[in-house]
Amino acid sequence: MYITITPQKLGDNYSQSVADFVSYLEKENEGKPLEKMESFFNQYGDNISTKEVIHDIDSNTSKLKKAEPKFYSITVSPSQHELKQLQNHSESLKTYTGEIMKDYTKSFNREIEGRVITINDIKYYAKIEHERTYKGNDKAIKENAPYHRKIIKLKREIAEIESGKLQGNVNDKLKQIKQLKGDAPHKINGQMIKQGMKKEGKQTHIHIIVSRKDVSNRYSLSPGSKYKASEVEMNGKVVKRGFDRDKFFSESEKTFDKLFDYNRNYVQTYRARKEFIKNPKTYYTSIMGLPANERAIAFKLIGKTGINTSLMNIPTNKVQLVLKAINKLKRGVGKAIESGSIGI
């Protein structure tokens, strides 16, 4: 499970409205019959129109300054392994969304008029998507890039030869292009992977638009707060503030496991990802300390990312070798996690 929380993009090149983002999330419905389209939903119902989403989010911005986010985008990307656990991706993930938005509210260190925040205090709209496309920061695109640049150069030369601006043999250059396409390291069904191509496999994920303000349009609820939990005096009154992202991410995993009876391996946990980044030695020793069957599964999951797991088979007392191996793993696994293409 990979979850991100992103504030609304602001600045001279971006609209203050949520309309552009809503339009972006509608792209997957283009050209599809009505019965195969995915609509917006929330805790109150399904089939919510884009018009209603835009109106409700844009009108719920009382006292927010121009430079402050009016909404946040939460993207929830289950791994291939997690998606296999679901019977019906759309309906299962709609149920899951309702539950993790409860986890979201519980992660605020806030009260509204002396009571804890509940899911009915937040205004959100969610949408299920089933496709992903390759983007510029994906490993496949980066590693195919040198081949792609050479192909573009050759095509340009062919155009100049055909126009009489350059001397050369078109057939030779076509053969070079064919060779480059064959040599490119990443392909789908024999076709060289390029930006915009759809990714293979199960790619279902959730997009959630959540308003910065509560449903009453009076209280600001920011998951972007730099505080996990603190208190501040405002107008002579002590006010709680903060949002605990670690708690939200961890609880979202537990909610998935409970809902869908999922047996999560250590390397699939948010805690493991944090250790992987902050304390590689602890990450390594935690894996090596797993029961044999769990450790084998961990190695298998890591191996599916294309990482050579033989790097892990180093005695734990050889600290420097361990750290060197983990740093090699980080370069590959880190990018895979960011792109949502990894099951750990």
LOGU-600762 format. One record per residue (C-alpha): z, y, x; residue number from 1; residue in three letters. Coordinates in nm, 2 decimals. Example, Ala and Ser with C-alpha at 12.3 -4.5 7.8 and 13.67 -1.06 7.14 Angstrom:
2
<Z:0.78	Y:-0.45	X:1.23	i:1	aa:ALA> $
<Z:0.71	Y:-0.11	X:1.37	i:2	aa:SER> $
END
This chain:
344
<Z:0.00	Y:0.00	X:0.00	i:1	aa:MET> $
<Z:-0.10	Y:0.34	X:0.14	i:2	aa:TYR> $
<Z:0.01	Y:0.65	X:-0.05	i:3	aa:ILE> $
<Z:-0.06	Y:1.01	X:0.03	i:4	aa:THR> $
<Z:0.06	Y:1.33	X:-0.12	i:5	aa:ILE> $
<Z:-0.17	Y:1.63	X:-0.07	i:6	aa:THR> $
<Z:-0.13	Y:1.99	X:-0.18	i:7	aa:PRO> $
<Z:-0.41	Y:2.17	X:-0.36	i:8	aa:GLN> $
<Z:-0.66	Y:2.32	X:-0.11	i:9	aa:LYS> $
<Z:-0.62	Y:2.70	X:-0.12	i:10	aa:LEU> $
<Z:-0.81	Y:2.98	X:0.05	i:11	aa:GLY> $
<Z:-1.12	Y:3.19	X:0.01	i:12	aa:ASP> $
<Z:-1.35	Y:2.89	X:-0.01	i:13	aa:ASN> $
<Z:-1.14	Y:2.71	X:-0.28	i:14	aa:TYR> $
<Z:-1.09	Y:2.77	X:-0.64	i:15	aa:SER> $
<Z:-0.74	Y:2.84	X:-0.79	i:16	aa:GLN> $
<Z:-0.84	Y:2.60	X:-1.07	i:17	aa:SER> $
<Z:-0.81	Y:2.22	X:-1.07	i:18	aa:VAL> $
<Z:-1.16	Y:2.20	X:-1.22	i:19	aa:ALA> $
<Z:-1.35	Y:2.12	X:-0.90	i:20	aa:ASP> $
<Z:-1.11	Y:1.83	X:-0.82	i:21	aa:PHE> $
<Z:-1.14	Y:1.70	X:-1.18	i:22	aa:VAL> $
<Z:-1.52	Y:1.71	X:-1.14	i:23	aa:SER> $
<Z:-1.49	Y:1.52	X:-0.81	i:24	aa:TYR> $
<Z:-1.29	Y:1.25	X:-0.98	i:25	aa:LEU> $
<Z:-1.55	Y:1.22	X:-1.25	i:26	aa:GLU> $
<Z:-1.83	Y:1.13	X:-1.00	i:27	aa:LYS> $
<Z:-1.78	Y:0.75	X:-1.04	i:28	aa:GLU> $
<Z:-1.85	Y:0.77	X:-1.41	i:29	aa:ASN> $
<Z:-2.19	Y:0.91	X:-1.36	i:30	aa:GLU> $
<Z:-2.47	Y:0.68	X:-1.49	i:31	aa:GLY> $
<Z:-2.22	Y:0.43	X:-1.63	i:32	aa:LYS> $
<Z:-2.21	Y:0.32	X:-2.00	i:33	aa:PRO> $
<Z:-1.92	Y:0.45	X:-2.20	i:34	aa:LEU> $
<Z:-1.73	Y:0.11	X:-2.20	i:35	aa:GLU> $
<Z:-1.73	Y:0.10	X:-1.82	i:36	aa:LYS> $
<Z:-1.61	Y:0.46	X:-1.76	i:37	aa:MET> $
<Z:-1.25	Y:0.53	X:-1.65	i:38	aa:GLU> $
<Z:-1.07	Y:0.81	X:-1.83	i:39	aa:SER> $
<Z:-0.77	Y:1.02	X:-1.74	i:40	aa:PHE> $
<Z:-0.43	Y:0.89	X:-1.86	i:41	aa:PHE> $
<Z:-0.06	Y:0.97	X:-1.84	i:42	aa:ASN> $
<Z:0.27	Y:0.84	X:-1.98	i:43	aa:GLN> $
<Z:0.17	Y:0.94	X:-2.33	i:44	aa:TYR> $
<Z:-0.17	Y:0.80	X:-2.36	i:45	aa:GLY> $
<Z:-0.52	Y:0.72	X:-2.24	i:46	aa:ASP> $
<Z:-0.87	Y:0.86	X:-2.29	i:47	aa:ASN> $
<Z:-0.77	Y:1.21	X:-2.21	i:48	aa:ILE> $
<Z:-1.06	Y:1.45	X:-2.17	i:49	aa:SER> $
<Z:-1.14	Y:1.64	X:-1.85	i:50	aa:THR> $
<Z:-1.12	Y:1.96	X:-2.06	i:51	aa:LYS> $
<Z:-0.75	Y:1.89	X:-2.16	i:52	aa:GLU> $
<Z:-0.66	Y:1.80	X:-1.80	i:53	aa:VAL> $
<Z:-0.81	Y:2.12	X:-1.66	i:54	aa:ILE> $
<Z:-0.65	Y:2.34	X:-1.93	i:55	aa:HIS> $
<Z:-0.30	Y:2.18	X:-1.90	i:56	aa:ASP> $
<Z:-0.28	Y:2.20	X:-1.52	i:57	aa:ILE> $
<Z:-0.43	Y:2.55	X:-1.49	i:58	aa:ASP> $
<Z:-0.21	Y:2.69	X:-1.76	i:59	aa:SER> $
<Z:0.11	Y:2.54	X:-1.61	i:60	aa:ASN> $
<Z:0.14	Y:2.78	X:-1.32	i:61	aa:THR> $
<Z:0.39	Y:3.04	X:-1.43	i:62	aa:SER> $
<Z:0.52	Y:3.27	X:-1.15	i:63	aa:LYS> $
<Z:0.34	Y:3.08	X:-0.88	i:64	aa:LEU> $
<Z:0.18	Y:3.30	X:-0.61	i:65	aa:LYS> $
<Z:-0.19	Y:3.28	X:-0.52	i:66	aa:LYS> $
<Z:-0.11	Y:3.11	X:-0.19	i:67	aa:ALA> $
<Z:0.12	Y:2.85	X:-0.35	i:68	aa:GLU> $
<Z:-0.03	Y:2.51	X:-0.46	i:69	aa:PRO> $
<Z:-0.06	Y:2.48	X:-0.84	i:70	aa:LYS> $
<Z:-0.08	Y:2.10	X:-0.82	i:71	aa:PHE> $
<Z:-0.05	Y:1.81	X:-0.59	i:72	aa:TYR> $
<Z:-0.28	Y:1.51	X:-0.55	i:73	aa:SER> $
<Z:-0.12	Y:1.17	X:-0.50	i:74	aa:ILE> $
<Z:-0.36	Y:0.89	X:-0.39	i:75	aa:THR> $
<Z:-0.23	Y:0.53	X:-0.42	i:76	aa:VAL> $
<Z:-0.44	Y:0.27	X:-0.23	i:77	aa:SER> $
<Z:-0.34	Y:-0.09	X:-0.28	i:78	aa:PRO> $
<Z:-0.45	Y:-0.33	X:0.00	i:79	aa:SER> $
<Z:-0.70	Y:-0.60	X:-0.06	i:80	aa:GLN> $
<Z:-0.41	Y:-0.85	X:-0.06	i:81	aa:HIS> $
<Z:-0.23	Y:-0.65	X:-0.32	i:82	aa:GLU> $
<Z:-0.53	Y:-0.61	X:-0.55	i:83	aa:LEU> $
<Z:-0.58	Y:-0.99	X:-0.54	i:84	aa:LYS> $
<Z:-0.24	Y:-1.02	X:-0.71	i:85	aa:GLN> $
<Z:-0.36	Y:-0.83	X:-1.02	i:86	aa:LEU> $
<Z:-0.52	Y:-0.99	X:-1.32	i:87	aa:GLN> $
<Z:-0.68	Y:-0.68	X:-1.45	i:88	aa:ASN> $
<Z:-0.71	Y:-0.40	X:-1.20	i:89	aa:HIS> $
<Z:-0.74	Y:-0.11	X:-1.44	i:90	aa:SER> $
<Z:-0.47	Y:-0.21	X:-1.69	i:91	aa:GLU> $
<Z:-0.23	Y:-0.33	X:-1.42	i:92	aa:SER> $
<Z:-0.26	Y:-0.02	X:-1.22	i:93	aa:LEU> $
<Z:-0.21	Y:0.20	X:-1.53	i:94	aa:LYS> $
<Z:0.11	Y:0.02	X:-1.59	i:95	aa:THR> $
<Z:0.20	Y:0.06	X:-1.22	i:96	aa:TYR> $
<Z:0.12	Y:0.43	X:-1.23	i:97	aa:THR> $
<Z:0.37	Y:0.49	X:-1.51	i:98	aa:GLY> $
<Z:0.64	Y:0.31	X:-1.31	i:99	aa:GLU> $
<Z:0.58	Y:0.48	X:-0.98	i:100	aa:ILE> $
<Z:0.59	Y:0.82	X:-1.15	i:101	aa:MET> $
<Z:0.94	Y:0.74	X:-1.25	i:102	aa:LYS> $
<Z:1.01	Y:0.67	X:-0.88	i:103	aa:ASP> $
<Z:0.85	Y:1.00	X:-0.81	i:104	aa:TYR> $
<Z:1.09	Y:1.19	X:-1.03	i:105	aa:THR> $
<Z:1.39	Y:1.00	X:-0.89	i:106	aa:LYS> $
<Z:1.29	Y:1.12	X:-0.54	i:107	aa:SER> $
<Z:1.36	Y:1.48	X:-0.62	i:108	aa:PHE> $
<Z:1.70	Y:1.62	X:-0.53	i:109	aa:ASN> $
<Z:1.68	Y:1.85	X:-0.83	i:110	aa:ARG> $
<Z:1.84	Y:1.90	X:-1.17	i:111	aa:GLU> $
<Z:1.70	Y:2.07	X:-1.48	i:112	aa:ILE> $
<Z:1.98	Y:2.24	X:-1.68	i:113	aa:GLU> $
<Z:2.24	Y:2.01	X:-1.53	i:114	aa:GLY> $
<Z:2.06	Y:1.68	X:-1.59	i:115	aa:ARG> $
<Z:1.85	Y:1.46	X:-1.36	i:116	aa:VAL> $
<Z:1.47	Y:1.49	X:-1.38	i:117	aa:ILE> $
<Z:1.29	Y:1.22	X:-1.58	i:118	aa:THR> $
<Z:0.92	Y:1.13	X:-1.61	i:119	aa:ILE> $
<Z:0.90	Y:1.34	X:-1.93	i:120	aa:ASN> $
<Z:0.98	Y:1.65	X:-1.72	i:121	aa:ASP> $
<Z:0.66	Y:1.63	X:-1.51	i:122	aa:ILE> $
<Z:0.30	Y:1.70	X:-1.61	i:123	aa:LYS> $
<Z:0.06	Y:1.46	X:-1.46	i:124	aa:TYR> $
<Z:-0.28	Y:1.30	X:-1.52	i:125	aa:TYR> $
<Z:-0.41	Y:0.99	X:-1.34	i:126	aa:ALA> $
<Z:-0.74	Y:0.82	X:-1.30	i:127	aa:LYS> $
<Z:-0.84	Y:0.47	X:-1.17	i:128	aa:ILE> $
<Z:-1.14	Y:0.45	X:-0.93	i:129	aa:GLU> $
<Z:-1.30	Y:0.12	X:-0.82	i:130	aa:HIS> $
<Z:-1.53	Y:0.24	X:-0.54	i:131	aa:GLU> $
<Z:-1.50	Y:0.41	X:-0.20	i:132	aa:ARG> $
<Z:-1.77	Y:0.54	X:0.02	i:133	aa:THR> $
<Z:-1.79	Y:0.57	X:0.40	i:134	aa:TYR> $
<Z:-1.68	Y:0.91	X:0.54	i:135	aa:LYS> $
<Z:-1.72	Y:1.07	X:0.88	i:136	aa:GLY> $
<Z:-1.38	Y:0.97	X:1.00	i:137	aa:ASN> $
<Z:-1.43	Y:0.60	X:0.93	i:138	aa:ASP> $
<Z:-1.44	Y:0.37	X:1.23	i:139	aa:LYS> $
<Z:-1.78	Y:0.22	X:1.12	i:140	aa:ALA> $
<Z:-1.94	Y:0.57	X:1.10	i:141	aa:ILE> $
<Z:-1.80	Y:0.68	X:1.44	i:142	aa:LYS> $
<Z:-1.92	Y:0.37	X:1.62	i:143	aa:GLU> $
<Z:-2.26	Y:0.38	X:1.45	i:144	aa:ASN> $
<Z:-2.30	Y:0.75	X:1.53	i:145	aa:ALA> $
<Z:-2.47	Y:0.71	X:1.87	i:146	aa:PRO> $
<Z:-2.73	Y:0.48	X:1.72	i:147	aa:TYR> $
<Z:-2.78	Y:0.71	X:1.42	i:148	aa:HIS> $
<Z:-2.84	Y:1.01	X:1.65	i:149	aa:ARG> $
<Z:-3.10	Y:0.83	X:1.85	i:150	aa:LYS> $
<Z:-3.28	Y:0.72	X:1.53	i:151	aa:ILE> $
<Z:-3.29	Y:1.08	X:1.40	i:152	aa:ILE> $
<Z:-3.43	Y:1.19	X:1.74	i:153	aa:LYS> $
<Z:-3.70	Y:0.92	X:1.73	i:154	aa:LEU> $
<Z:-3.79	Y:1.01	X:1.37	i:155	aa:LYS> $
<Z:-3.83	Y:1.37	X:1.47	i:156	aa:ARG> $
<Z:-4.06	Y:1.27	X:1.75	i:157	aa:GLU> $
<Z:-4.27	Y:1.06	X:1.52	i:158	aa:ILE> $
<Z:-4.31	Y:1.36	X:1.29	i:159	aa:ALA> $
<Z:-4.42	Y:1.57	X:1.58	i:160	aa:GLU> $
<Z:-4.67	Y:1.30	X:1.70	i:161	aa:ILE> $
<Z:-4.82	Y:1.28	X:1.35	i:162	aa:GLU> $
<Z:-4.85	Y:1.66	X:1.34	i:163	aa:SER> $
<Z:-5.02	Y:1.68	X:1.68	i:164	aa:GLY> $
<Z:-4.73	Y:1.87	X:1.85	i:165	aa:LYS> $
<Z:-4.64	Y:1.57	X:2.07	i:166	aa:LEU> $
<Z:-4.82	Y:1.29	X:2.25	i:167	aa:GLN> $
<Z:-4.69	Y:0.94	X:2.20	i:168	aa:GLY> $
<Z:-4.72	Y:0.60	X:2.03	i:169	aa:ASN> $
<Z:-4.57	Y:0.60	X:1.68	i:170	aa:VAL> $
<Z:-4.55	Y:0.22	X:1.67	i:171	aa:ASN> $
<Z:-4.35	Y:0.21	X:1.98	i:172	aa:ASP> $
<Z:-4.10	Y:0.45	X:1.84	i:173	aa:LYS> $
<Z:-4.08	Y:0.25	X:1.51	i:174	aa:LEU> $
<Z:-4.00	Y:-0.06	X:1.71	i:175	aa:LYS> $
<Z:-3.72	Y:0.14	X:1.89	i:176	aa:GLN> $
<Z:-3.58	Y:0.25	X:1.56	i:177	aa:ILE> $
<Z:-3.58	Y:-0.11	X:1.43	i:178	aa:LYS> $
<Z:-3.41	Y:-0.23	X:1.75	i:179	aa:GLN> $
<Z:-3.14	Y:0.04	X:1.72	i:180	aa:LEU> $
<Z:-3.07	Y:-0.05	X:1.35	i:181	aa:LYS> $
<Z:-3.03	Y:-0.41	X:1.46	i:182	aa:GLY> $
<Z:-2.80	Y:-0.32	X:1.75	i:183	aa:ASP> $
<Z:-2.58	Y:-0.09	X:1.55	i:184	aa:ALA> $
<Z:-2.23	Y:-0.26	X:1.53	i:185	aa:PRO> $
<Z:-2.16	Y:-0.21	X:1.16	i:186	aa:HIS> $
<Z:-2.39	Y:-0.32	X:0.88	i:187	aa:LYS> $
<Z:-2.37	Y:-0.42	X:0.51	i:188	aa:ILE> $
<Z:-2.62	Y:-0.68	X:0.40	i:189	aa:ASN> $
<Z:-2.82	Y:-0.61	X:0.72	i:190	aa:GLY> $
<Z:-2.83	Y:-0.24	X:0.65	i:191	aa:GLN> $
<Z:-2.68	Y:0.00	X:0.91	i:192	aa:MET> $
<Z:-2.37	Y:0.17	X:0.76	i:193	aa:ILE> $
<Z:-2.41	Y:0.54	X:0.70	i:194	aa:LYS> $
<Z:-2.20	Y:0.81	X:0.54	i:195	aa:GLN> $
<Z:-2.20	Y:0.79	X:0.16	i:196	aa:GLY> $
<Z:-2.26	Y:0.41	X:0.15	i:197	aa:MET> $
<Z:-2.02	Y:0.21	X:-0.08	i:198	aa:LYS> $
<Z:-1.76	Y:0.00	X:0.10	i:199	aa:LYS> $
<Z:-1.75	Y:-0.37	X:0.04	i:200	aa:GLU> $
<Z:-1.47	Y:-0.56	X:-0.12	i:201	aa:GLY> $
<Z:-1.22	Y:-0.46	X:-0.38	i:202	aa:LYS> $
<Z:-1.16	Y:-0.08	X:-0.34	i:203	aa:GLN> $
<Z:-0.97	Y:0.00	X:-0.66	i:204	aa:THR> $
<Z:-0.72	Y:0.29	X:-0.62	i:205	aa:HIS> $
<Z:-0.54	Y:0.56	X:-0.82	i:206	aa:ILE> $
<Z:-0.57	Y:0.93	X:-0.81	i:207	aa:HIS> $
<Z:-0.29	Y:1.13	X:-0.97	i:208	aa:ILE> $
<Z:-0.29	Y:1.51	X:-1.03	i:209	aa:ILE> $
<Z:0.06	Y:1.63	X:-1.08	i:210	aa:VAL> $
<Z:0.15	Y:1.99	X:-1.17	i:211	aa:SER> $
<Z:0.38	Y:2.19	X:-0.94	i:212	aa:ARG> $
<Z:0.57	Y:2.32	X:-1.24	i:213	aa:LYS> $
<Z:0.76	Y:2.10	X:-1.49	i:214	aa:ASP> $
<Z:0.64	Y:2.06	X:-1.85	i:215	aa:VAL> $
<Z:0.84	Y:2.37	X:-1.96	i:216	aa:SER> $
<Z:0.65	Y:2.58	X:-1.70	i:217	aa:ASN> $
<Z:0.98	Y:2.72	X:-1.58	i:218	aa:ARG> $
<Z:1.09	Y:2.50	X:-1.29	i:219	aa:TYR> $
<Z:0.90	Y:2.44	X:-0.96	i:220	aa:SER> $
<Z:0.90	Y:2.07	X:-0.86	i:221	aa:LEU> $
<Z:0.73	Y:2.05	X:-0.52	i:222	aa:SER> $
<Z:0.69	Y:1.72	X:-0.34	i:223	aa:PRO> $
<Z:0.58	Y:1.93	X:-0.04	i:224	aa:GLY> $
<Z:0.93	Y:2.05	X:0.02	i:225	aa:SER> $
<Z:1.04	Y:2.04	X:0.38	i:226	aa:LYS> $
<Z:1.39	Y:1.94	X:0.26	i:227	aa:TYR> $
<Z:1.49	Y:1.58	X:0.16	i:228	aa:LYS> $
<Z:1.81	Y:1.69	X:0.01	i:229	aa:ALA> $
<Z:2.00	Y:2.02	X:0.04	i:230	aa:SER> $
<Z:2.18	Y:2.28	X:-0.17	i:231	aa:GLU> $
<Z:2.12	Y:2.66	X:-0.16	i:232	aa:VAL> $
<Z:2.29	Y:2.94	X:-0.35	i:233	aa:GLU> $
<Z:2.06	Y:3.14	X:-0.57	i:234	aa:MET> $
<Z:2.18	Y:3.43	X:-0.79	i:235	aa:ASN> $
<Z:2.54	Y:3.32	X:-0.74	i:236	aa:GLY> $
<Z:2.46	Y:2.96	X:-0.84	i:237	aa:LYS> $
<Z:2.44	Y:2.65	X:-0.63	i:238	aa:VAL> $
<Z:2.09	Y:2.49	X:-0.67	i:239	aa:VAL> $
<Z:1.98	Y:2.14	X:-0.54	i:240	aa:LYS> $
<Z:1.65	Y:2.12	X:-0.37	i:241	aa:ARG> $
<Z:1.43	Y:1.87	X:-0.18	i:242	aa:GLY> $
<Z:1.20	Y:1.57	X:-0.22	i:243	aa:PHE> $
<Z:1.25	Y:1.25	X:-0.03	i:244	aa:ASP> $
<Z:0.90	Y:1.11	X:0.05	i:245	aa:ARG> $
<Z:1.05	Y:0.81	X:0.24	i:246	aa:ASP> $
<Z:1.23	Y:0.71	X:-0.08	i:247	aa:LYS> $
<Z:0.92	Y:0.75	X:-0.30	i:248	aa:PHE> $
<Z:0.70	Y:0.55	X:-0.07	i:249	aa:PHE> $
<Z:0.96	Y:0.27	X:-0.03	i:250	aa:SER> $
<Z:1.04	Y:0.25	X:-0.40	i:251	aa:GLU> $
<Z:0.67	Y:0.24	X:-0.49	i:252	aa:SER> $
<Z:0.63	Y:-0.07	X:-0.28	i:253	aa:GLU> $
<Z:0.94	Y:-0.23	X:-0.44	i:254	aa:LYS> $
<Z:0.81	Y:-0.14	X:-0.79	i:255	aa:THR> $
<Z:0.47	Y:-0.31	X:-0.71	i:256	aa:PHE> $
<Z:0.64	Y:-0.62	X:-0.58	i:257	aa:ASP> $
<Z:0.87	Y:-0.65	X:-0.88	i:258	aa:LYS> $
<Z:0.59	Y:-0.58	X:-1.14	i:259	aa:LEU> $
<Z:0.34	Y:-0.82	X:-0.99	i:260	aa:PHE> $
<Z:0.56	Y:-1.08	X:-0.82	i:261	aa:ASP> $
<Z:0.42	Y:-0.99	X:-0.48	i:262	aa:TYR> $
<Z:0.57	Y:-1.14	X:-0.16	i:263	aa:ASN> $
<Z:0.53	Y:-0.86	X:0.09	i:264	aa:ARG> $
<Z:0.52	Y:-0.94	X:0.46	i:265	aa:ASN> $
<Z:0.71	Y:-0.72	X:0.70	i:266	aa:TYR> $
<Z:0.39	Y:-0.56	X:0.85	i:267	aa:VAL> $
<Z:0.28	Y:-0.46	X:0.50	i:268	aa:GLN> $
<Z:0.59	Y:-0.24	X:0.44	i:269	aa:THR> $
<Z:0.63	Y:0.13	X:0.47	i:270	aa:TYR> $
<Z:0.93	Y:0.07	X:0.70	i:271	aa:ARG> $
<Z:0.71	Y:-0.12	X:0.94	i:272	aa:ALA> $
<Z:0.44	Y:0.15	X:0.95	i:273	aa:ARG> $
<Z:0.71	Y:0.41	X:1.03	i:274	aa:LYS> $
<Z:0.85	Y:0.19	X:1.31	i:275	aa:GLU> $
<Z:0.49	Y:0.13	X:1.43	i:276	aa:PHE> $
<Z:0.44	Y:0.50	X:1.48	i:277	aa:ILE> $
<Z:0.79	Y:0.61	X:1.59	i:278	aa:LYS> $
<Z:0.93	Y:0.31	X:1.78	i:279	aa:ASN> $
<Z:0.66	Y:0.06	X:1.88	i:280	aa:PRO> $
<Z:0.90	Y:-0.16	X:2.07	i:281	aa:LYS> $
<Z:1.12	Y:-0.20	X:1.75	i:282	aa:THR> $
<Z:0.80	Y:-0.28	X:1.55	i:283	aa:TYR> $
<Z:0.70	Y:-0.55	X:1.80	i:284	aa:TYR> $
<Z:1.05	Y:-0.71	X:1.83	i:285	aa:THR> $
<Z:1.08	Y:-0.71	X:1.45	i:286	aa:SER> $
<Z:0.76	Y:-0.90	X:1.42	i:287	aa:ILE> $
<Z:0.86	Y:-1.15	X:1.69	i:288	aa:MET> $
<Z:1.20	Y:-1.19	X:1.51	i:289	aa:GLY> $
<Z:1.04	Y:-1.30	X:1.18	i:290	aa:LEU> $
<Z:1.06	Y:-1.67	X:1.08	i:291	aa:PRO> $
<Z:0.76	Y:-1.87	X:1.22	i:292	aa:ALA> $
<Z:0.57	Y:-1.88	X:0.89	i:293	aa:ASN> $
<Z:0.62	Y:-1.50	X:0.83	i:294	aa:GLU> $
<Z:0.52	Y:-1.42	X:1.18	i:295	aa:ARG> $
<Z:0.20	Y:-1.62	X:1.15	i:296	aa:ALA> $
<Z:0.11	Y:-1.43	X:0.83	i:297	aa:ILE> $
<Z:0.19	Y:-1.10	X:1.01	i:298	aa:ALA> $
<Z:-0.05	Y:-1.20	X:1.30	i:299	aa:PHE> $
<Z:-0.31	Y:-1.30	X:1.05	i:300	aa:LYS> $
<Z:-0.29	Y:-0.97	X:0.87	i:301	aa:LEU> $
<Z:-0.31	Y:-0.77	X:1.19	i:302	aa:ILE> $
<Z:-0.60	Y:-0.99	X:1.31	i:303	aa:GLY> $
<Z:-0.80	Y:-0.90	X:1.00	i:304	aa:LYS> $
<Z:-0.82	Y:-0.54	X:1.12	i:305	aa:THR> $
<Z:-1.02	Y:-0.66	X:1.42	i:306	aa:GLY> $
<Z:-0.73	Y:-0.62	X:1.66	i:307	aa:ILE> $
<Z:-0.69	Y:-0.89	X:1.92	i:308	aa:ASN> $
<Z:-0.34	Y:-1.03	X:1.84	i:309	aa:THR> $
<Z:-0.32	Y:-1.21	X:2.17	i:310	aa:SER> $
<Z:-0.19	Y:-0.87	X:2.28	i:311	aa:LEU> $
<Z:0.12	Y:-0.94	X:2.09	i:312	aa:MET> $
<Z:0.20	Y:-1.27	X:2.27	i:313	aa:ASN> $
<Z:0.39	Y:-1.11	X:2.54	i:314	aa:ILE> $
<Z:0.76	Y:-1.19	X:2.62	i:315	aa:PRO> $
<Z:0.99	Y:-0.94	X:2.47	i:316	aa:THR> $
<Z:1.17	Y:-0.89	X:2.80	i:317	aa:ASN> $
<Z:0.85	Y:-0.75	X:2.96	i:318	aa:LYS> $
<Z:0.91	Y:-0.40	X:2.80	i:319	aa:VAL> $
<Z:0.63	Y:-0.21	X:2.97	i:320	aa:GLN> $
<Z:0.37	Y:-0.48	X:2.89	i:321	aa:LEU> $
<Z:0.49	Y:-0.48	X:2.53	i:322	aa:VAL> $
<Z:0.46	Y:-0.10	X:2.50	i:323	aa:LEU> $
<Z:0.11	Y:-0.11	X:2.66	i:324	aa:LYS> $
<Z:0.00	Y:-0.37	X:2.41	i:325	aa:ALA> $
<Z:0.14	Y:-0.18	X:2.11	i:326	aa:ILE> $
<Z:-0.03	Y:0.14	X:2.22	i:327	aa:ASN> $
<Z:-0.36	Y:-0.05	X:2.22	i:328	aa:LYS> $
<Z:-0.28	Y:-0.18	X:1.87	i:329	aa:LEU> $
<Z:-0.19	Y:0.17	X:1.75	i:330	aa:LYS> $
<Z:-0.53	Y:0.31	X:1.84	i:331	aa:ARG> $
<Z:-0.70	Y:0.05	X:1.62	i:332	aa:GLY> $
<Z:-0.45	Y:-0.01	X:1.34	i:333	aa:VAL> $
<Z:-0.36	Y:0.36	X:1.29	i:334	aa:GLY> $
<Z:-0.72	Y:0.45	X:1.20	i:335	aa:LYS> $
<Z:-0.76	Y:0.15	X:0.98	i:336	aa:ALA> $
<Z:-0.44	Y:0.25	X:0.79	i:337	aa:ILE> $
<Z:-0.56	Y:0.61	X:0.75	i:338	aa:GLU> $
<Z:-0.90	Y:0.50	X:0.60	i:339	aa:SER> $
<Z:-0.72	Y:0.27	X:0.35	i:340	aa:GLY> $
<Z:-0.92	Y:-0.03	X:0.48	i:341	aa:SER> $
<Z:-0.63	Y:-0.23	X:0.61	i:342	aa:ILE> $
<Z:-0.39	Y:-0.46	X:0.42	i:343	aa:GLY> $
<Z:-0.08	Y:-0.37	X:0.62	i:344	aa:ILE> $
END
